[in-house]
Amino acid sequence: MADSTNPTVYEIFQSMEQGPAAATSTAIAQAWLDHHCCSLGFFMDGKFILPADRRSLSLTDSKGGVVCSTVCAEDADVSQCASSAAAGWKSWSSLSCSQRAKTLLRLVGVLGLHGQCVSELCVLCEASCSPTALVRLLQYYSGWAQLRDTLIPDWTPVGVVLVVSSDDCSLYSLMLKVLPALAMGNSVIVVPGRSAAPPALLLAQLFTGAGLPAGTLNILTGSDVTLGAKVSRNPDVRLIAYCGNKQDGLALCKASAGMGVPVSVSSCIGATCPFIIFESADIDSAVDEVIQIAFKKKKEVHWVLCVQESVSDSIVARLKLRMAGMKSVPLSSDADRVLVDAAVQEALQQGATLVQPCGASPGARYPPTVLCGAAPSSPYVVTPPPGPLLPFLTFRSNTEAVLLGNHSPHGHAASIWTEDLTLALETAKSLSVGSVWVNSSSVSDPCFPVSGHKDSGTSTDGGQEGLYQFLRPSFSSSLPRPSPVSLEYSKFGTEAAQVVIPDSPGGASIPQSYPQFVGGKACKSVSGCSVAVQAPGGDSVLAFCPDGGRKDVRNAVEAAIKVQPGWMRKSPSARAQSLYSLAKGLESRRKEVSASVGAQLGVPTEEADREVELSVGRLNVWAAYCDKVQGGSPPMTQSGAALSFPEPLGVVGIILPDDAPLLSLVTVLGAAIATGNAVVMVPSQKFPLPALAFVQVLQSSDLPAGLVNIITGNQDQLTVALANHSVIKAIWYWGSAQGCQYLQHTCTSPLKTLRLSWQQGGEGRGAAPDWAQPHPTFLEDLWRNAVQWKSVWIPTA
């Protein structure tokens, strides 16, 4: 006779409650831990190292039991690991693409043999990742290892890559950084979070046993991400790739500022994502899915339910039905319970109503809760606390749905539910997120590029586009890194570098005064003052230019943000025609602009004419780029279709170099606006006149007013203004090492994409290009820095 205490199939379907879970065996993983005496050391130079005098940390499971302990690395361990990685890179990069691909493919077979152990260890450590997902990653990136020199010519590996993850980051997110770095020929040092550390150590052991050269993959464990900052100080490290929560990522960016190492951030944990249900959706399927991802799956993101008003009552009724009989969900700690209680109390005070299957019980558990009638600006909606809370918002139109979806500071992902494909695609295009799932959620595959939008990161992961963060153009050599300086960030840019003098009326004996260009108009600075531009010999004043400041930047950004959405929506061919027209305008004013270049630089007329000629050609190149490089539809591993396409960043701040002041301006200007961005540009402080002469060309062009803004003045002061403006999405900087350090430390809230090139003692240290004859990969690199990628998933089953 059947056990009467277990629910029948009919009862399970009526309540939509999951049946009893099968017991999970972890005997194989436990045997591996026992082999290491449940005390795990570092993995470097192809073997485990367990120092005797290191502090250790215990990893506990959800019930408080100790799974194992890991040791905390010290300076000597960091130095040893970096040396191992440097030696491993020499061995790994010396192999041919075919040999590296064969090694990665062997790892697929190794995972097939030991997948059960990996799976069990992930369950013990609560670092979610299935062996099937790891096999898919290995298969995909082994293919790219084979094709690197064929499909990505003229690019070379950066060297030693440091991959850092937060304590709450999954093993899959960690390996999404590690495997492409290995496939491109780099060696990797991994500083995993606590939960991912044991599985990462196991994989390192398996990979090395399968033929990965010793030192190619190294694991260092510590107490937090500050260990990553210690490792980044080693001169062998050339790139930091971070994945995890936002707080630890920002701390790593600040700690590594000034070290000359680019930081690629993926804030994939803790983001707030909209779940949008339109009236044309399959309501039952949508409700089932939102309950599954909000209450039953381990959450890496927080969901906000956005429902069209016409079906809100029906959805609330279905939520109550589906949630009936659900039990309280365990929280990570008592501290999380305090945060959840505070959020619920705040919601009730603001007039929200609760949908709960049962009352709240004491302790670190809380019932699944829907907060109906939540206000979009409430803290528990913008940044929900950890726990089973689901804010419920309503909207009337598609426009309101997009506004709600973009209200969050995060831009990780969104789920859209509708049977209307046109509506789904229009909404997906308008949402500022990296992944959009139509009638589905949490679908992923490494063949699709996904960029973090807004505070969700600065890197692109997946697809061919995700490989470039681990490569550098082959024309650029690996140059010495600068050392961090003691910089008082609050005072950076406050000291004037030039003597400021008031504007004077025009006269025969007074040099010409040039205007700057803001909002489509030639104008003075807000301060009304100008600075002297010295002649090439420094013995006379050549001209006066405006002394721009914070208020000028504010006005320029306001003008840019108004015009950029419309410019972005223009067709690529329309943007190309505007750039062709701009090139013709520069050609028609060749004489005046050439005279400005010659007077400013003190070069012969022929040399000045050549720079203008090259500038005209460069604008034509970017016009041709507009409609040539677009996204596509890579094949899905399941039924359905998907799209990936590049999108502009928004408003880009650009601080220009001293070299080739006109040609460098049009080169970076063309890259930015060809892809749909608006720009606020700061010309060379030493040589501003060619940029100001170019203002006349902009005035007569058909570019929308406010799309291009040029502000002159103290470079450091204007850098500070751009760095602290919340609307600026990216900054391209050619300047001092101190300026680079300031930007890396400051551009974290909100997070900005940085492209930095520094000069030290007059010598370029940031792989400065030959502006007159740049390598093709330099222009390609500029284009890739001007876009972010979005993937839209449309499964059919």
HELIX and SHEET records of a PDB file:
HELIX    1   1 VAL A    9  SER A   15  1                                   7    
HELIX    2   2 ALA A   27  HIS A   35  1                                   9    
HELIX    3   3 ASP A   75  SER A   93  1                                  19    
HELIX    4   4 CYS A   97  CYS A  125  1                                  29    
HELIX    5   5 PRO A  131  LEU A  151  1                                  21    
HELIX    6   6 LEU A  171  ALA A  183  1                                  13    
HELIX    7   7 ALA A  197  GLY A  209  1                                  13    
HELIX    8   8 THR A  226  SER A  232  1                                   7    
HELIX    9   9 LYS A  246  ALA A  255  1                                  10    
HELIX   10  10 ILE A  283  ILE A  291  1                                   9    
HELIX   11  11 GLN A  292  LYS A  296  3                                   5    
HELIX   12  12 GLU A  309  VAL A  311  5                                   3    
HELIX   13  13 SER A  312  MET A  323  1                                  12    
HELIX   14  14 ASP A  334  GLN A  349  1                                  16    
HELIX   15  15 PRO A  379  VAL A  382  1                                   4    
HELIX   16  16 ASN A  398  GLY A  405  1                                   8    
HELIX   17  17 LEU A  421  SER A  430  1                                  10    
HELIX   18  18 GLU A  465  PHE A  470  5                                   6    
HELIX   19  19 TYR A  489  LYS A  491  5                                   3    
HELIX   20  20 ARG A  550  ARG A  569  1                                  20    
HELIX   21  21 PRO A  572  SER A  588  1                                  17    
HELIX   22  22 ARG A  590  LEU A  601  1                                  12    
HELIX   23  23 THR A  605  TYR A  625  1                                  21    
HELIX   24  24 PRO A  661  ALA A  674  1                                  14    
HELIX   25  25 LEU A  689  GLN A  699  1                                  11    
HELIX   26  26 GLN A  715  ALA A  723  1                                   9    
HELIX   27  27 ALA A  737  THR A  746  1                                  10    
HELIX   28  28 PRO A  776  ASN A  785  1                                  10    
SHEET    1   A 3 SER A  39  LEU A  40  0                                        
SHEET    2   A 3 VAL A  66  VAL A  71  1                                        
SHEET    3   A 3 SER A  56  THR A  60 -1                                        
SHEET    1   B 2 PHE A  42  MET A  44  0                                        
SHEET    2   B 2 LYS A  47  ILE A  49 -1                                        
SHEET    1   C 2 TRP A 155  PRO A 157  0                                        
SHEET    2   C 2 LEU A 471  PRO A 473 -1                                        
SHEET    1   D 5 LEU A 217  ILE A 219  0                                        
SHEET    2   D 5 SER A 187  VAL A 191  1                                        
SHEET    3   D 5 VAL A 160  SER A 165  1                                        
SHEET    4   D 5 VAL A 237  ASN A 245  1                                        
SHEET    5   D 5 VAL A 263  ILE A 269  1                                        
SHEET    1   E 9 THR A 353  VAL A 355  0                                        
SHEET    2   E 9 THR A 369  CYS A 372 -1                                        
SHEET    3   E 9 LEU A 389  PHE A 395  1                                        
SHEET    4   E 9 HIS A 302  GLN A 308  1                                        
SHEET    5   E 9 THR A 272  ILE A 277  1                                        
SHEET    6   E 9 ALA A 413  TRP A 417  1                                        
SHEET    7   E 9 SER A 435  VAL A 438  1                                        
SHEET    8   E 9 VAL A 787  PRO A 795  1                                        
SHEET    9   E 9 GLY A 640  PRO A 648 -1                                        
SHEET    1   F 2 VAL A 329  PRO A 330  0                                        
SHEET    2   F 2 ARG A 365  TYR A 366 -1                                        
SHEET    1   G 2 HIS A 410  GLY A 411  0                                        
SHEET    2   G 2 HIS A 453  LYS A 454 -1                                        
SHEET    1   H 2 VAL A 450  SER A 451  0                                        
SHEET    2   H 2 THR A 460  ASP A 461 -1                                        
SHEET    1   I 3 VAL A 500  PRO A 502  0                                        
SHEET    2   I 3 CYS A 529  GLN A 534 -1                                        
SHEET    3   I 3 VAL A 541  PRO A 546 -1                                        
SHEET    1   J 2 GLN A 516  VAL A 518  0                                        
SHEET    2   J 2 LYS A 521  CYS A 523 -1                                        
SHEET    1   K 6 VAL A 708  ILE A 710  0                                        
SHEET    2   K 6 ALA A 678  VAL A 682  1                                        
SHEET    3   K 6 VAL A 651  ILE A 655  1                                        
SHEET    4   K 6 ILE A 728  SER A 736  1                                        
SHEET    5   K 6 THR A 753  GLN A 760  1                                        
SHEET    6   K 6 GLU A 763  GLY A 764 -1                                        
END                                                                             
